[in-house]
Amino acid sequence: MQTIENQTFTKQRIELDGTQFQNCTFVECLLVYKGTDGTAMNGCQLDNTGFAFEGNAAKTIELLAAMHKGGFAELVEATIATIRGEEVQQPGTAQA
């Protein structure tokens, strides 16, 4: 994975796949994730910067949205809670 450190990007479209950003600043950029490779952002600052999913990543978001709308909201919400680092009780288990 390529590493980019201590850079400032302004008014650019930045594809995230396959790149790790450390201590970078993004000003009025569009960060794009396609789901073809991993990415990481550590110690970065975002200033009026957007985020978009394309390709495989967009398909994953579409699947989660359809599941949420189609009666599986609890499963999708549990997935989002896991992303947040929250402890999630698995369906069918008792909480002590």
Number of C-alpha atoms within 10 A of each C-alpha: 11 9 12 13 14 12 13 12 15 15 12 13 16 15 15 19 17 15 16 16 19 17 14 18 20 22 17 16 19 18 17 17 22 17 18 13 11 13 17 14 15 11 11 16 15 14 11 11 17 14 11 12 15 15 11 13 16 15 14 14 13 12 13 19 14 14 15 15 11 9 10 13 15 12 15 18 14 17 15 14 13 12 10 9 9 11 10 12 10 10 9 6 7 7 6 3
